[in-house]
Amino acid sequence: MNIIITIIVTALVVLYAGLFKAKKALLPLTLIGLLTSLAFVVTSWNTNQTYYGMMQMDNFALAFAGLAIIGTLFIFLLTQNYFSANSENTAEYFTLILFALTGIVIMVSYKNMSMLFIGVEIMSVALYILAGIRKNNFASNEASLKYFLMGAFSTGFLLFGITLIYGATASFDLDMINKYLVENPQSVSPLFYTGVILLLVGMCFKIGAAPFHFWTPDVYEGSPTLITTFMSTVVKTAGFAAILRLFADTFAPLHDFWLVPLMVIVCLTLFIGNVTALFQKNFKRMLAYSSISHAGYLLFSLVSLTASSMNNVLVYAVAYTFASIIAFGVLILVKQKTGNDNFESFNGLGKRNPFAALALTVAMLSLAGIPLTAGFIGKYLMFLNVMHDYHFYLVAFAILNALVGFYYYFKVIVAMYFKEGTEVELEMPVQYKVVLALSLIITVFLGIYPTVILNLI
C-alpha cells in the first residue's frame, strides 16, 4: 500500500509544482518519488501483505510492480525537452503517467475482481488523455479516440465477465472463486464459463492480442512516441501480470476449458503480428505489430501451467521492456533530427552515432531472440514451458514465426550499417546515454546470467 500512496503523493506534488511554475523541479521530484516507491518494493519483499482482502503484495506483485516502476523511471529520463517542445503543461503529462502507474500497481496486486476493474480503469483513463495529448495533431486525436472507443468496448466485456462470475460464485474474491471451482468440479454454473470467456476477450483487448489487436497499430503510431513507449512496455507487462494472476491461479481448475480459445488466440497473434510487421516501412508501426507478436509469445505461459510459468513471464517481460525502451529511445532521437520515423531515417546511423547504433542493434537482436541476449532466454523459456505438455506443433509454429521476425528486425540493422544516408549526427543528452547504457547492460547481462531473476518469484 505504501507503494501506491507514494506514487499518488508524488503525482499530486508534481501537479502543484507545475501550478507554481517550478518546471525544473518536475523531473527530480518524479524520480525521487519513483525511487522511494522502489525502496518500498524492496523492503516489502517476502512479507506477503494483504490489505482489506482486496490487494495482496506478494512476491509476484512486487516483482512486476518493481519492473513497472523501473520502466517508468527510464521513460521519465527520456522526457528531456520532449513535452516542453509541444506544450507548456509538462506537469500534467508527468502526473497522468504517474496516475497510470498507480493503476498498473493495483492491476498486478489485486486479490479481488473489483480491484482489477478499478486498476484497469485508472490506468486506461490516464492513457486515453495521454494518447491525444497533442491537441493540434490530427494523428494524436485519432489515436486518442480509437483508444477510448476500443478501451470502453473491452471494458464492457471485462465488466460483464466479472458480473457473470459473481452471479455464479456470489464473490469477487479470487480465493473464494478458486475454492468454488475446486469444490464443484462437475457442477460449475454455465454463467461461470461465459464469464471466463468474456474476461479472456476483455483482457486480450487490453494487451493487444489478435483478433482484438486492430486498435494497436494506429494508436501506437498516432500517440507521442514517449507515450507509445510507456504503453508498449509498462502497460503491456501489467496486462500480462493481471492475466497470469487470474488464469494461471484462480481459473487453473478450468484450464482444459479455456485452453482451446487461448491457443487459437496465440496462433492468430503470432501469425498476424509477425506477417504484418514484414510489410511495414515505418519503424514505429513495425514496433507496434512486433508488440502484438510478443503478446503471443507471452501467452505461451498459459498454454502449460507449471511452477515456473510466473518466473518465465517475468524474464520475458524484463527482456521485452528494456529492448523496447532502447528502440523507442533511439527512435525519439532520430525523429527529432530527421522529422520522420521510416526505416530510411536510420541509414548511415552506425557511422556517425556508433553507441546509439550498437544499442539499437542489441535491442533488435534481443527482440528477435538471438542467443546471448535476454530476448533469447525469454523465448527459450516460453518454448520450454509449452514442451512440458508436448505441444510440439505449437512450438514449431512459433519458431517459424520467430524466423519471420528476424527479417523485419534486421531491416533497421542493415539500414544503420550497410546503407548510405545523410549520416545525421544525433544530439544525445546525458539522460539518454544513461538509459540506453543501463538497458543495454541489462539486456546482455540477463542473456548470459538469467538465473539472477529466473527464480525471483
C-alpha positions, 0 to 999 in steps of 0.5 A, a space after each residue: 500500500 505504501 507503494 501506491 500512496 507514494 506514487 499518488 503523493 508524488 503525482 499530486 506534488 508534481 501537479 502543484 509544482 507545475 501550478 507554481 511554475 517550478 518546471 525544473 523541479 518536475 523531473 527530480 521530484 518524479 524520480 525521487 518519488 519513483 525511487 522511494 516507491 522502489 525502496 518500498 518494493 524492496 523492503 516489502 519483499 517476502 512479507 506477503 501483505 494483504 490489505 482489506 482482502 482486496 490487494 495482496 503484495 506478494 512476491 509476484 506483485 512486487 516483482 512486476 510492480 518493481 519492473 513497472 516502476 523501473 520502466 517508468 523511471 527510464 521513460 521519465 529520463 527520456 522526457 528531456 525537452 520532449 513535452 516542453 517542445 509541444 506544450 507548456 503543461 509538462 506537469 500534467 503529462 508527468 502526473 497522468 503517467 504517474 496516475 497510470 502507474 498507480 493503476 498498473 500497481 493495483 492491476 498486478 496486486 489485486 486479490 479481488 475482481 473489483 480491484 482489477 476493474 478499478 486498476 484497469 480503469 485508472 490506468 486506461 483513463 490516464 492513457 486515453 488523455 495521454 494518447 491525444 495529448 497533442 491537441 493540434 495533431 490530427 494523428 494524436 486525436 485519432 489515436 486518442 479516440 480509437 483508444 477510448 472507443 476500443 478501451 470502453 468496448 473491452 471494458 464492457 466485456 471485462 465488466 460483464 465477465 466479472 458480473 457473470 462470475 459473481 452471479 455464479 460464485 456470489 464473490 469477487 474474491 479470487 480465493 473464494 472463486 478458486 475454492 468454488 471451482 475446486 469444490 464443484 468440479 462437475 457442477 460449475 454454473 454455465 454463467 461461470 464459463 461465459 464469464 471466463 470467456 468474456 474476461 479472456 476477450 476483455 483482457 486480450 483487448 487490453 494487451 493487444 492480442 489478435 483478433 482484438 489487436 486492430 486498435 494497436 497499430 494506429 494508436 501506437 503510431 498516432 500517440 507521442 512516441 514517449 507515450 507509445 513507449 510507456 504503453 508498449 512496455 509498462 502497460 503491456 507487462 501489467 496486462 500480462 501480470 493481471 492475466 497470469 494472476 487470474 488464469 494461471 491461479 484462480 481459473 487453473 481448475 478450468 484450464 482444459 476449458 479455456 485452453 482451446 480459445 487461448 491457443 487459437 488466440 496465440 496462433 492468430 497473434 503470432 501469425 498476424 503480428 509477425 506477417 504484418 510487421 514484414 510489410 511495414 516501412 515505418 519503424 514505429 508501426 513495425 514496433 507496434 505489430 512486433 508488440 502484438 507478436 510478443 503478446 503471443 509469445 507471452 501467452 505461451 505461459 498459459 498454454 502449460 501451467 507449471 511452477 515456473 510459468 510466473 518466473 518465465 513471464 517475468 524474464 520475458 517481460 524484463 527482456 521485452 521492456 528494456 529492448 523496447 525502451 532502447 528502440 523507442 529511445 533511439 527512435 525519439 532521437 532520430 525523429 527529432 533530427 530527421 522529422 520522420 520515423 521510416 526505416 530510411 531515417 536510420 541509414 548511415 546511423 552506425 557511422 556517425 552515432 556508433 553507441 546509439 547504433 550498437 544499442 539499437 542493434 542489441 535491442 533488435 537482436 534481443 527482440 528477435 531472440 538471438 542467443 546471448 541476449 535476454 530476448 533469447 532466454 525469454 523465448 527459450 523459456 516460453 518454448 520450454 514451458 509449452 514442451 512440458 505438455 508436448 505441444 510440439 506443433 505449437 512450438 514449431 509454429 512459433 519458431 517459424 514465426 520467430 524466423 519471420 521476425 528476424 527479417 523485419 528486425 534486421 531491416 533497421 540493422 542493415 539500414 544503420 550499417 550497410 546503407 548510405 544516408 545523410 549520416 545525421 549526427 544525433 544530439 544525445 543528452 546525458 539522460 539518454 546515454 544513461 538509459 540506453 547504457 543501463 538497458 543495454 547492460 541489462 539486456 546482455 547481462 540477463 542473456 548470459 546470467 538469467 538465473 539472477 531473476 529466473 527464480 525471483 518469484 
